[in-house]
């Protein structure tokens, strides 16, 4: 009744590849938005800056990178990232009728 030991060979397992920056960006932005939402009330009272309104602004990347909350905050506090306003009303012309009375005395 002896114990038999067998030698086994294990193949090395490669660690998983880290996520690429392109895949991480939405996660980072979502995490940043969630963190900002968590402190929004207190920050508004304390006058804290919740978002950097200059990130990717000059190259128009902000339009796809900023969350709606980020855009709203920057529009309200820095006048950046505001949605364009469109009007469906056509301009109208206003005419006034004036009369002149002459009196002869």
C-alpha positions as CSV (number, residue, x, y, z in Angstrom):
1,X,0.0,0.0,0.0
2,X,2.3,2.6,-1.3
3,X,1.5,6.1,-2.6
4,X,2.2,6.6,-6.2
5,X,3.2,10.1,-7.3
6,X,3.0,11.1,-10.9
7,X,4.6,14.1,-12.4
8,X,2.3,16.3,-14.5
9,X,3.2,19.0,-16.9
10,X,1.0,22.1,-16.8
11,X,0.8,24.4,-19.8
12,X,1.3,28.0,-18.8
13,X,-1.9,30.1,-19.1
14,X,-1.5,33.6,-20.5
15,X,-3.2,36.3,-18.5
16,X,-6.1,38.1,-20.2
17,X,-5.2,41.0,-22.3
18,X,-5.9,44.4,-20.8
19,X,-8.7,46.3,-22.3
20,X,-7.7,48.7,-25.1
21,X,-8.1,52.5,-24.5
22,X,-11.0,52.6,-27.0
23,X,-13.0,50.1,-25.0
24,X,-12.1,51.8,-21.7
25,X,-13.3,55.3,-22.6
26,X,-17.0,54.7,-22.4
27,X,-16.5,52.9,-19.0
28,X,-14.4,55.8,-17.7
29,X,-16.9,58.4,-18.9
30,X,-19.8,56.4,-17.4
31,X,-18.0,56.1,-14.1
32,X,-17.2,59.8,-14.1
33,X,-20.8,60.6,-14.8
34,X,-22.0,58.3,-12.0
35,X,-19.6,59.8,-9.6
36,X,-20.6,63.3,-10.6
37,X,-24.3,62.4,-10.2
38,X,-23.7,61.1,-6.7
39,X,-22.3,64.4,-5.5
40,X,-24.3,66.8,-7.7
41,X,-26.5,68.1,-4.9
42,X,-23.7,68.9,-2.5
43,X,-21.5,70.3,-5.2
44,X,-24.1,72.7,-6.4
45,X,-24.4,74.1,-2.8
46,X,-20.7,74.3,-2.4
47,X,-20.0,75.8,-5.8
48,X,-17.7,72.9,-6.9
49,X,-16.8,72.3,-10.5
50,X,-18.2,68.9,-11.5
51,X,-17.0,68.8,-15.1
52,X,-14.1,70.0,-17.1
53,X,-15.8,72.0,-19.9
54,X,-12.7,72.4,-21.9
55,X,-11.9,68.7,-22.6
56,X,-12.1,68.0,-26.3
57,X,-14.1,71.2,-26.9
58,X,-11.9,72.7,-29.5
59,X,-12.0,69.7,-31.8
60,X,-15.8,69.0,-31.4
61,X,-15.2,65.6,-29.8
62,X,-17.2,66.8,-26.8
63,X,-20.4,66.1,-28.9
64,X,-19.8,62.4,-28.6
65,X,-17.8,62.1,-25.4
66,X,-19.7,64.2,-23.0
67,X,-22.7,62.7,-21.3
68,X,-26.0,64.7,-21.4
69,X,-25.5,65.7,-17.8
70,X,-22.0,66.9,-18.6
71,X,-23.3,69.0,-21.5
72,X,-26.1,70.4,-19.4
73,X,-23.7,71.4,-16.6
74,X,-21.2,73.0,-18.9
75,X,-23.9,74.8,-20.8
76,X,-25.3,76.2,-17.5
77,X,-22.0,77.1,-15.9
78,X,-19.6,77.8,-18.7
79,X,-21.8,78.4,-21.7
80,X,-20.2,75.5,-23.5
81,X,-21.8,72.4,-24.9
82,X,-25.2,74.0,-25.3
83,X,-27.6,72.4,-27.7
84,X,-28.5,74.6,-30.6
85,X,-32.0,76.0,-30.5
86,X,-34.1,75.7,-33.5
87,X,-37.3,77.5,-34.2
88,X,-40.1,76.4,-36.5
89,X,-41.8,79.8,-36.4
90,X,-41.4,82.0,-39.4
91,X,-40.6,85.7,-38.9
92,X,-43.7,87.9,-39.1
93,X,-43.9,91.5,-40.2
94,X,-45.9,93.9,-38.1
95,X,-47.5,96.9,-39.6
96,X,-49.0,99.7,-37.7
97,X,-51.5,102.1,-39.0
98,X,-51.1,105.7,-38.0
99,X,-53.3,108.6,-38.7
100,X,-52.6,112.2,-38.6
101,X,-55.3,114.8,-37.9
102,X,-55.0,118.3,-39.1
103,X,-56.9,121.0,-37.5
104,X,-57.6,124.3,-39.0
105,X,-58.4,127.2,-36.9
